[in-house]
């Protein structure tokens, strides 16, 4: 993964989600996406539930 691609996908903004890392400055904390994956949700299921996300977002998380 190239660093610049990673920085476009995972962002930190003190005005969004209390400064926690989020996906593309949207209110989708990386932590929440990792929790969903850890309990067994597939990427396809997450993408279905969160249509604003892209597969690359999850891969970078």
MDTraj code that builds the backbone (N, CA, C; nanometers):
import mdtraj as md
import numpy as np

residues = "UNK UNK UNK UNK UNK UNK UNK UNK UNK UNK UNK UNK UNK UNK UNK UNK UNK UNK UNK UNK UNK UNK UNK UNK UNK UNK UNK UNK UNK UNK UNK UNK UNK UNK UNK UNK UNK UNK UNK UNK UNK UNK UNK UNK UNK UNK UNK UNK UNK UNK UNK UNK UNK UNK UNK UNK UNK UNK UNK UNK UNK".split()
xyz = np.array([
    [0.0834, -0.1179, 0.0000],
    [0.0000, 0.0000, 0.0000],
    [0.0877, 0.1240, 0.0000],
    [0.0550, 0.2171, -0.0838],
    [0.1276, 0.3427, -0.0855],
    [0.0748, 0.4319, 0.0254],
    [0.1660, 0.5016, 0.0882],
    [0.1285, 0.5856, 0.2011],
    [0.0240, 0.6897, 0.1631],
    [0.0400, 0.7546, 0.0485],
    [-0.0542, 0.8602, 0.0119],
    [-0.1957, 0.8071, -0.0103],
    [-0.2097, 0.6854, -0.0588],
    [-0.3434, 0.6264, -0.0738],
    [-0.4069, 0.6016, 0.0616],
    [-0.3256, 0.5556, 0.1552],
    [-0.3736, 0.5289, 0.2901],
    [-0.4263, 0.6574, 0.3530],
    [-0.3530, 0.7664, 0.3359],
    [-0.3926, 0.8926, 0.3972],
    [-0.5185, 0.9511, 0.3346],
    [-0.5511, 0.9117, 0.2135],
    [-0.6754, 0.9567, 0.1516],
    [-0.7950, 0.8792, 0.2060],
    [-0.7709, 0.7580, 0.2506],
    [-0.8797, 0.6719, 0.2989],
    [-0.9044, 0.6858, 0.4484],
    [-0.7986, 0.6929, 0.5265],
    [-0.8100, 0.7009, 0.6717],
    [-0.7705, 0.8414, 0.7139],
    [-0.8640, 0.9121, 0.7740],
    [-0.8413, 1.0517, 0.8083],
    [-0.8659, 1.0753, 0.9566],
    [-0.8020, 1.1785, 1.0074],
    [-0.8223, 1.2199, 1.1466],
    [-0.8557, 1.3684, 1.1437],
    [-0.9723, 1.3987, 1.1969],
    [-1.0199, 1.5366, 1.1993],
    [-1.0804, 1.5592, 1.3380],
    [-1.0287, 1.6556, 1.4144],
    [-1.0803, 1.6771, 1.5501],
    [-1.2285, 1.7121, 1.5545],
    [-1.2850, 1.7561, 1.4429],
    [-1.4269, 1.7921, 1.4388],
    [-1.5186, 1.6756, 1.4023],
    [-1.4602, 1.5608, 1.3710],
    [-1.5404, 1.4442, 1.3321],
    [-1.5078, 1.3280, 1.4255],
    [-1.6087, 1.2743, 1.4899],
    [-1.5964, 1.1572, 1.5790],
    [-1.4874, 1.1779, 1.6848],
    [-1.4817, 1.2977, 1.7412],
    [-1.3881, 1.3293, 1.8499],
    [-1.2426, 1.3041, 1.8122],
    [-1.2109, 1.3179, 1.6852],
    [-1.0728, 1.3027, 1.6416],
    [-1.0270, 1.1596, 1.6213],
    [-1.1187, 1.0641, 1.6325],
    [-1.0819, 0.9247, 1.6075],
    [-1.0606, 0.9043, 1.4575],
    [-0.9751, 0.8103, 1.4191],
    [-0.9573, 0.7823, 1.2757],
    [-1.0892, 0.7389, 1.2120],
    [-1.1219, 0.8014, 1.1010],
    [-1.2441, 0.7681, 1.0281],
    [-1.2099, 0.7380, 0.8825],
    [-1.3066, 0.6858, 0.8139],
    [-1.2894, 0.6559, 0.6723],
    [-1.3318, 0.7779, 0.5908],
    [-1.2384, 0.8315, 0.5152],
    [-1.2583, 0.9440, 0.4236],
    [-1.3377, 1.0610, 0.4818],
    [-1.3057, 1.0966, 0.6048],
    [-1.3702, 1.2100, 0.6716],
    [-1.5206, 1.1942, 0.6858],
    [-1.5689, 1.0723, 0.6727],
    [-1.7102, 1.0458, 0.6975],
    [-1.7215, 0.9993, 0.8425],
    [-1.8370, 0.9897, 0.8903],
    [-1.8558, 0.9507, 1.0301],
    [-1.8605, 0.7982, 1.0470],
    [-1.7636, 0.7338, 0.9856],
    [-1.7473, 0.5894, 0.9982],
    [-1.6126, 0.5639, 1.0647],
    [-1.6103, 0.5505, 1.1984],
    [-1.4839, 0.5262, 1.2656],
    [-1.4207, 0.3937, 1.2209],
    [-1.2908, 0.3976, 1.1998],
    [-1.2167, 0.2768, 1.1626],
    [-1.2403, 0.1688, 1.2681],
    [-1.2404, 0.2087, 1.3937],
    [-1.2612, 0.1154, 1.5048],
    [-1.3907, 0.0349, 1.4867],
    [-1.4981, 0.1014, 1.4468],
    [-1.6262, 0.0320, 1.4283],
    [-1.6197, -0.0695, 1.3141],
    [-1.5538, -0.0319, 1.2059],
    [-1.5427, -0.1244, 1.0925],
    [-1.4602, -0.2471, 1.1308],
    [-1.3547, -0.2268, 1.2088],
    [-1.2730, -0.3395, 1.2545],
    [-1.3520, -0.4296, 1.3491],
    [-1.4349, -0.3695, 1.4326],
    [-1.5196, -0.4492, 1.5223],
    [-1.6163, -0.5362, 1.4423],
    [-1.6761, -0.4794, 1.3377],
    [-1.7684, -0.5577, 1.2549],
    [-1.6966, -0.6756, 1.1899],
    [-1.5766, -0.6509, 1.1396],
    [-1.4987, -0.7604, 1.0790],
    [-1.4611, -0.8650, 1.1836],
    [-1.4285, -0.8202, 1.3041],
    [-1.3833, -0.9139, 1.4078],
    [-1.4952, -1.0049, 1.4578],
    [-1.6203, -0.9612, 1.4447],
    [-1.7313, -1.0468, 1.4879],
    [-1.7837, -1.1350, 1.3746],
    [-1.7147, -1.1278, 1.2589],
    [-1.7487, -1.2205, 1.1525],
    [-1.8237, -1.1644, 1.0334],
    [-1.8521, -1.0355, 1.0330],
    [-1.9170, -0.9777, 0.9155],
    [-1.8190, -0.9791, 0.8001],
    [-1.8684, -1.0094, 0.6837],
    [-1.7816, -1.0076, 0.5660],
    [-1.7756, -0.8652, 0.5107],
    [-1.6757, -0.8417, 0.4279],
    [-1.6658, -0.7095, 0.3638],
    [-1.7898, -0.6814, 0.2809],
    [-1.8384, -0.7819, 0.2119],
    [-1.9585, -0.7624, 0.1295],
    [-2.0780, -0.7224, 0.2148],
    [-2.0930, -0.7838, 0.3312],
    [-2.2042, -0.7483, 0.4202],
    [-2.1908, -0.6045, 0.4701],
    [-2.0696, -0.5665, 0.5058],
    [-2.0472, -0.4299, 0.5530],
    [-2.0753, -0.3302, 0.4410],
    [-2.0270, -0.3598, 0.3223],
    [-2.0495, -0.2700, 0.2085],
    [-2.1974, -0.2594, 0.1743],
    [-2.2703, -0.3663, 0.1935],
    [-2.4149, -0.3631, 0.1704],
    [-2.4835, -0.2730, 0.2732],
    [-2.4402, -0.2834, 0.4002],
    [-2.5004, -0.2048, 0.5076],
    [-2.4567, -0.0585, 0.5053],
    [-2.3381, -0.0325, 0.4508],
    [-2.2825, 0.1026, 0.4466],
    [-2.2467, 0.1368, 0.3013],
    [-2.3446, 0.1714, 0.2208],
    [-2.3216, 0.1910, 0.0765],
    [-2.2257, 0.3053, 0.0419],
    [-2.1988, 0.3957, 0.1363],
    [-2.1020, 0.5032, 0.1102],
    [-1.9584, 0.4528, 0.1080],
    [-1.9358, 0.3355, 0.1673],
    [-1.8004, 0.2810, 0.1753],
    [-1.7635, 0.2050, 0.0492],
    [-1.6334, 0.1935, 0.0281],
    [-1.5791, 0.1167, -0.0834],
    [-1.4885, 0.0073, -0.0272],
    [-1.4693, -0.0969, -0.1040],
    [-1.3862, -0.2083, -0.0591],
    [-1.2476, -0.1595, -0.0165],
    [-1.1908, -0.0661, -0.0901],
    [-1.0597, -0.0119, -0.0572],
    [-1.0580, 0.0530, 0.0822],
    [-1.1701, 0.1125, 0.1220],
    [-1.1786, 0.1721, 0.2558],
    [-1.1554, 0.0662, 0.3624],
    [-1.2202, -0.0467, 0.3476],
    [-1.2064, -0.1547, 0.4452],
    [-1.0684, -0.2161, 0.4419],
    [-1.0133, -0.2296, 0.3235],
    [-0.8789, -0.2859, 0.3129],
    [-0.7748, -0.1960, 0.3812],
    [-0.7935, -0.0666, 0.3708],
    [-0.6996, 0.0255, 0.4334],
    [-0.7214, 0.0329, 0.5844],
    [-0.8437, 0.0085, 0.6292],
    [-0.8705, 0.0093, 0.7726],
    [-0.7997, -0.1067, 0.8401],
])
top = md.Topology()
chain = top.add_chain()
for i, resn in enumerate(residues, 1):
    res = top.add_residue(resn, chain, resSeq=i)
    for name in ("N", "CA", "C"):
        top.add_atom(name, md.element.get_by_symbol(name[0]), res)
traj = md.Trajectory(xyz[None], top)
